[in-house]
Structures are given as structure tokens and as C-alpha cells.
Amino acid sequence: MNYEGILAQGIAQIAQYLWYGILIQAGTFLVTVGLLIYGLVQLKRDNREIMREIGNVGAMTQNVAAMTREILRRTE
């Protein structure tokens, strides 16, 4: 039996599996980072939309207050 050949084959196979493992982990890392970036962008966009809606509610509240003052002024 040629133990050196078998040992070299074993080492080559271990190195190949190690390389596959590194590639899988790198791919998983890239997908995770991509999803994190996407989530943060969506959160920023949603936050901007929420702030705009709060501004709209504030403007509507001011309009209602102005109409109420006008109604009270006319009914005095």
C-alpha cells in the first residue's frame, strides 16, 4: 500500500472541504450583510414616511384649531 498517496489524498480532500466551508461561510456572511443593509434602508424610508404623516397630522390639527377659533368668534 502507498500510505503517502493515501495521506496526500486525505489532506487534499480535507483542504477541499475546508475551502468549501470557507466559501459557504463567506456567502452566508454576504447574504446576511445584504439583508441587514436592506432592512436599514427600509427602516429609514419608513421612518421618513412616518415623520411626514406626523407633520400632516400636525397641519390638520392646526387647521381644525383655526376653524374652531373662527366658529367661536362668529358665535359670540
Backbone as CSV, one residue per row, in Angstrom:
resi,resn,N_x,N_y,N_z,CA_x,CA_y,CA_z,C_x,C_y,C_z
1,MET,0.835,-1.188,0.000,0.000,0.000,0.000,0.876,1.246,0.000
2,ASN,0.382,2.251,-0.666,1.102,3.504,-0.762,0.462,4.491,0.225
3,TYR,0.994,4.508,1.454,0.406,5.344,2.503,0.592,6.830,2.213
4,GLU,1.679,7.180,1.554,1.925,8.597,1.257,0.891,9.122,0.265
5,GLY,0.511,8.311,-0.694,-0.510,8.709,-1.671,-1.869,8.861,-1.019
6,ILE,-2.185,7.915,-0.134,-3.464,7.975,0.578,-3.489,9.187,1.493
7,LEU,-2.391,9.439,2.189,-2.299,10.599,3.081,-2.434,11.901,2.288
8,ALA,-1.782,11.972,1.131,-1.875,13.168,0.293,-3.306,13.360,-0.193
9,GLN,-3.975,12.260,-0.562,-5.374,12.345,-0.985,-6.249,12.841,0.164
10,GLY,-6.000,12.317,1.354,-6.783,12.732,2.519,-6.595,14.205,2.827
11,ILE,-5.351,14.646,2.767,-5.062,16.066,3.024,-5.714,16.936,1.952
12,ALA,-5.653,16.484,0.696,-6.270,17.247,-0.399,-7.781,17.323,-0.216
13,GLN,-8.387,16.222,0.223,-9.836,16.225,0.432,-10.221,17.116,1.618
14,ILE,-9.438,17.080,2.679,-9.698,17.955,3.831,-9.561,19.411,3.414
15,ALA,-8.543,19.731,2.628,-8.349,21.104,2.145,-9.520,21.529,1.260
16,GLN,-10.010,20.605,0.440,-11.142,20.914,-0.431,-12.392,21.204,0.410
17,TYR,-12.662,20.382,1.395,-13.825,20.613,2.262,-13.673,21.892,3.069
18,LEU,-12.447,22.179,3.498,-12.191,23.423,4.218,-12.478,24.619,3.317
19,TRP,-12.047,24.532,2.057,-12.306,25.613,1.089,-13.811,25.781,0.858
20,TYR,-14.530,24.647,0.711,-15.981,24.735,0.545,-16.628,25.390,1.765
21,GLY,-16.169,25.043,2.937,-16.702,25.638,4.158,-16.469,27.144,4.209
22,ILE,-15.267,27.553,3.804,-14.956,28.990,3.779,-15.856,29.708,2.778
23,LEU,-16.060,29.119,1.599,-16.932,29.731,0.596,-18.372,29.839,1.085
24,ILE,-18.857,28.787,1.743,-20.228,28.810,2.269,-20.366,29.879,3.348
25,GLN,-19.395,29.976,4.234,-19.461,30.995,5.285,-19.377,32.397,4.708
26,ALA,-18.535,32.597,3.688,-18.424,33.913,3.057,-19.741,34.275,2.371
27,GLY,-20.350,33.327,1.691,-21.640,33.572,1.045,-22.718,33.899,2.060
28,THR,-22.746,33.160,3.150,-23.724,33.425,4.211,-23.512,34.804,4.807
29,PHE,-22.251,35.173,5.015,-21.939,36.495,5.554,-22.422,37.600,4.609
30,LEU,-22.148,37.426,3.313,-22.567,38.436,2.337,-24.094,38.562,2.281
31,VAL,-24.793,37.438,2.331,-26.258,37.478,2.324,-26.770,38.173,3.583
32,THR,-26.175,37.873,4.727,-26.586,38.495,5.985,-26.353,40.001,5.953
33,VAL,-25.193,40.420,5.477,-24.895,41.856,5.385,-25.863,42.535,4.417
34,GLY,-26.143,41.883,3.299,-27.091,42.437,2.329,-28.472,42.612,2.933
35,LEU,-28.943,41.618,3.665,-30.253,41.714,4.302,-30.267,42.806,5.376
36,LEU,-29.175,42.933,6.107,-29.086,43.974,7.134,-29.136,45.361,6.498
37,ILE,-28.389,45.559,5.427,-28.399,46.852,4.729,-29.796,47.134,4.177
38,TYR,-30.414,46.126,3.568,-31.764,46.304,3.032,-32.740,46.688,4.148
39,GLY,-32.642,46.010,5.289,-33.525,46.320,6.417,-33.321,47.735,6.930
40,LEU,-32.074,48.170,7.012,-31.814,49.537,7.493,-32.331,50.582,6.508
41,VAL,-32.182,50.320,5.210,-32.704,51.252,4.201,-34.229,51.329,4.296
42,GLN,-34.880,50.176,4.453,-36.336,50.168,4.586,-36.772,50.905,5.848
43,LEU,-36.045,50.702,6.936,-36.374,51.373,8.196,-36.251,52.880,8.040
44,LYS,-35.201,53.327,7.363,-35.011,54.761,7.143,-36.141,55.327,6.291
45,ARG,-36.507,54.597,5.242,-37.595,55.039,4.362,-38.922,55.098,5.134
46,ASP,-39.202,54.053,5.920,-40.438,54.033,6.693,-40.443,55.145,7.733
47,ASN,-39.292,55.408,8.344,-39.201,56.458,9.348,-39.506,57.813,8.714
48,ARG,-38.977,58.059,7.511,-39.238,59.314,6.805,-40.735,59.447,6.510
49,GLU,-41.361,58.354,6.097,-42.798,58.365,5.796,-43.616,58.644,7.062
50,ILE,-43.228,58.028,8.161,-43.940,58.249,9.426,-43.814,59.702,9.862
51,MET,-42.621,60.264,9.738,-42.434,61.672,10.129,-43.260,62.598,9.241
52,ARG,-43.375,62.281,7.965,-44.193,63.090,7.066,-45.660,63.025,7.476
53,GLU,-46.122,61.827,7.826,-47.517,61.678,8.253,-47.776,62.423,9.561
54,ILE,-46.813,62.389,10.475,-46.972,63.142,11.728,-47.062,64.636,11.420
55,GLY,-46.262,65.102,10.465,-46.338,66.502,10.048,-47.698,66.831,9.466
56,ASN,-48.267,65.895,8.679,-49.604,66.106,8.115,-50.655,66.179,9.206
57,VAL,-50.538,65.332,10.213,-51.491,65.362,11.336,-51.369,66.692,12.078
58,GLY,-50.143,67.169,12.244,-49.944,68.461,12.902,-50.591,69.591,12.125
59,ALA,-50.451,69.582,10.804,-51.065,70.619,9.968,-52.588,70.541,10.043
60,MET,-53.123,69.333,10.024,-54.577,69.184,10.124,-55.081,69.673,11.477
61,THR,-54.323,69.392,12.524,-54.716,69.854,13.863,-54.729,71.376,13.916
62,GLN,-53.743,72.001,13.311,-53.725,73.471,13.273,-54.914,74.009,12.489
63,ASN,-55.283,73.347,11.390,-56.434,73.776,10.605,-57.727,73.655,11.410
64,VAL,-57.872,72.545,12.133,-59.066,72.357,12.960,-59.105,73.418,14.057
65,ALA,-57.976,73.727,14.650,-57.933,74.758,15.696,-58.315,76.120,15.125
66,ALA,-57.851,76.439,13.923,-58.189,77.717,13.295,-59.684,77.780,12.988
67,MET,-60.242,76.676,12.472,-61.693,76.668,12.185,-62.492,76.799,13.473
68,THR,-62.059,76.131,14.525,-62.753,76.216,15.815,-62.721,77.643,16.346
69,ARG,-61.584,78.293,16.246,-61.496,79.692,16.689,-62.431,80.582,15.883
70,GLU,-62.481,80.332,14.567,-63.369,81.132,13.709,-64.831,80.909,14.066
71,ILE,-65.200,79.673,14.306,-66.590,79.362,14.700,-66.924,80.020,16.037
72,LEU,-66.018,79.928,16.984,-66.259,80.548,18.294,-66.340,82.062,18.168
73,ARG,-65.542,82.642,17.325,-65.573,84.087,17.128,-66.914,84.524,16.525
74,ARG,-67.437,83.727,15.595,-68.695,84.099,14.937,-69.902,83.903,15.843
75,THR,-69.779,82.975,16.803,-70.941,82.694,17.660,-70.951,83.518,18.931
76,GLU,-70.038,84.447,19.091,-70.018,85.275,20.306,-71.135,86.264,20.312
